[in-house]
Amino acid sequence: MIDRRAHSRAFVASGLALAAAAWALLALWSASPYGRYLEHGDWTQLGLVGAICARIPFGPSLLPGAAYVAGWVLMLSAMMLPTALPVLSILQRMTAGRADAGRLLALAAAGYLAAWAGFGLVAHLADLGLAGAVRQSAWLTVNAWALGAAVLALAGLFQFSDLKRRCLDRCRSPLAEVTAHWHGRHPAREAWGLGLAHGIFCVGCCWALMLIMFVVGTGNVGWMLLLALAMATEKNLPWGRRLSAPLGLALIAAAAALTAARLVPGLTGGPMPG
């Protein structure tokens, strides 16, 4: 007879151990000479990657995008996979004893990460477009801080949005999410669909917070850990929903402080930026 509770605890412990390994790998990568590949800068000019990009069709956009998504998926394994453990744990209990239980859990996790990988690719392409716009604008080149302030303000305001609330409610209802997608008639398809659907709601809940990584640097492990703790608290802890408003206010205040730090010198007689 299967001890489902013990099996579930072992599964959650294994998931947390996997996330810890991802964090350790990120820290090692970030501290290595190759840490720059975790960033979202102009990789087409960097060492071996730059040489390869120059020699293959569409290389200047294809290879950096692929490398960025690979790094992004590793970050997600560290940051976001622990927040999916409630859903995966319920699916694990429902499929315990099946010969294909491990494959179904892997499909669900892959579906979840696929949703975030898709967001990462879109974010990377948008970042490339924004970098191009900055290069074409003398004002933005001098006042790039304004983009950071805008992202912080956007993330703060989103914390009070109806979309945030709805997606957070779905993320905080793992049993309802599993029973809505898992029926056992088409196991592989349902497991993938469950992970993908949960990932989409997770993106809907956390995308604005993830954009902050573009302000502080996608290779900054310290900020990654802080954001991961905030998102895990919102989604998984009983009182987590109460964190949304204070976090939103803190982000708006940070945007205002950054703006004031740049503009106040001009208002007090110092040179105006840009």
N, C-alpha and C positions, 0 to 999 in steps of 0.2 A: 504493500500500500504506500502511495506517495504522500509524504508529509509536505503538503502544499505550502504551508507557512514557512517552514524551514527552507524549502526550495526557493520560495520568493525572496526571502532574506539573502540567500546566497546569490541569487540573480542580481539584486540591487547592489550588493557588495561588489560583485564582479563588474557591474556597470560603472560604479564609482572608481574602481581600480583602473578601468580602461580610461576614464576621463583623467585620472591622476597621471597616468602614463602619457596621455596627450599633452597635459600641462608641462610635464617634465621635458618632453620632446620639443615643445614650443620654446621653453626657456633655453634649452641647449642650442636650438636653431637660431634664436634671437641673439644669443651671445657669441655665435660663431662668425667667421668671416663672411658667411653666406646669409647673415641676418637681413641684409638689404633686400633679399628676395621675398621677405614677408611684407615689405612696404608696398605702397601703391604708386611709386614714382615712375620715372621713365626708364623701364627696364631694357628698352631696346638699345640703350647706350652702355650697358653694363657687361663687361668681360665676355665670357663665353656665350652667354645668352645673346648679347648684342651681335657677336660674330655670326651665330646661327641665324638670327632673325634677318640679317642682311642678305642671306643666301637662299632663303626659301620663299615661295610665294606666300604673300600675306603674313610673313613672319613677324613684322613689327607690331602686328596686333594679335596674331594667333598665339604665338608662344608666350608672350607676357600674360595674355588672358588665361591660358591653360595653367601656367605656373601660379598665377594669382588664385584661380579657383582651387588648385591643389592645396595651397596654403590656407585658403579660406575654409575648406572642408576640415583641415586639421584643427583650425581654430574652433570650428563648430563642434567637433568631437569633444573638445575641452570645455567650451563655454555652454553649448546648448543641449548636448546629448543628456547630461544629468537632469535637465528639466523635462525630458521626455520619458524618464524612467517610470513615473506612475502609470503612463499608458502602456509602456512595454512590459511592466511588471504584471498588469492585469491580463494582457494578452498571453504572457508566459503562463499564468495560472490556468487560463482557459484552454491552452494547448498542451498542458503538461500531460505526458504519457503518449503523445503522438510521436511517431517515428520521425516526422518532418518538423518537429517543434523548433529546433535550432534554425532551420532554414527560414521558417516563417518569421521568427524574431529578427533575423538578419534582413529579410525583405522589408519588414516594418521600419527598422532603423535606417535602411537605405532610402526608403521613400521619404522619411523625415529629413534626412540630410540632403536629398535631391531638391526638396523645396527651398532649403536654405542655399544650396549651391546655385540654383537658378537666380535667387535674389543676389547672390554674390557676383554672378556674371553680369547682371543688369547694372549693379552698383559700380562694377569695374568699368564698364563701357561708359556709364554716365560720368565717372570720374575722369576718364580719358577726354571726353568731350568738354568737361569743365576746365580741365587743364589747358586744352586748346583755346578755349574762350579767354582764359586768363592771359595766355601769351599774346592774344590779339588785342587786349585791353590794357592800356597804360595805367588806367585807374585801378583795375583789379590787381595788376602786378604789384603796385605799391600798397594796396589796401586789401591784401589777401585775408587779413584778419577778419574782414567783414563776412567772408564766407563761413569761417568758423563760428562767428557769433550767430549767423543765420541758422546754421545747423543746430546749435545748442538751443536757440529759441524754438525752432521747429520741433525738436525732440521734447522740449518742455511743454509746449502747447498740445502736442499729440497726447500727452498723458491725460488730458482732460476731455479727449474726444470720445464720441459714441463708438467709433470703430475700435478704439483701444479697449473700451469697456466690454463690448460684445466679444471680441477675440479673447480677451483675458478670461471672461466667463467660460468660454469653450475650453480654454487651456486648463482651467481649474476644475473641469468636470471630466476626469479621465474615464470613469466607468461609462458615462453616457456616450463618450466619444467611441469607446471600443464597441459597445453594444450596437451603435448605429452603423458600424462598418463590418463587424465580424459576425458572420452567420455560419461559417464552416462549409458552405456549399462550394465555393471556389477559393480554397485556402490561400493559394499564392497571390491571386489577384486581390483578395480582400485584405491580406496582410500588407501588401504594398500600398493599396488605397488608404488603409488606416494610417500608415506612417505618413503618406503624402498629405492627406487631409489635415492631420494634426500639425504637420510642418507648416502648411499654408496658414493655419490659424495662429501658429507661433510667430511666423513672419509678420502677419497682420498685427500681432500684439507688440512685437519687439523691434520692427524694422527701423523705427526712428532712433531708438537707443543704439542700435548697431551702427547707424550712420556716424555716431560720435567717434567711432574708431577712425574715421577719415579725418577728424579734427586732431585727435591725439596721436595718430599713427597706428596703422594696423599691426605693426610689429611690437607695440608696447605691451608687454606681458602684464605689467602692473595694472594698467587701465583695463585690459581684457578681464583680469580677475575681478576687479571692482564691478564692472558691468555685468559679468556673469553672476556674481552674488546678488546684485540688485534684481536681475531678471528671474533667477531661481527663487528668490524670496517672494516676488510678486506672484509667481505661478504656483508655487508648491506649499508655502507655509500658510497655516490657517488665517493669520492676520496679514498676509502679504498684500491683499487688495488695498489695505490702508496705506501702503507705501507709495502708491501711484501719485497722489496729490503732492505730498512733500517732495518727492523726487522731481515732479514737474516744476514746482516752484523753485527748487534749487537750480535746475537747468536754466530756467528763465532768468534767475538772478545772476547766474554765471555769464549768460549772454549779455545782460545789461552791464555787468562789471567789466567785461572785456571791451564793450563799446565805450563805456565811460573812460576806461584807462587810455583809450586811443584818442578820444575827442576832447576830454577835459583840458589837456595841455594847450590846445588851440583856443579854448574858451577863456583860459586864464593868461593869455598873452604869449604863450609859447608857439612854436611853429606848428601849423596845421599839417597832419599827415596827408601825403599825396596831394 
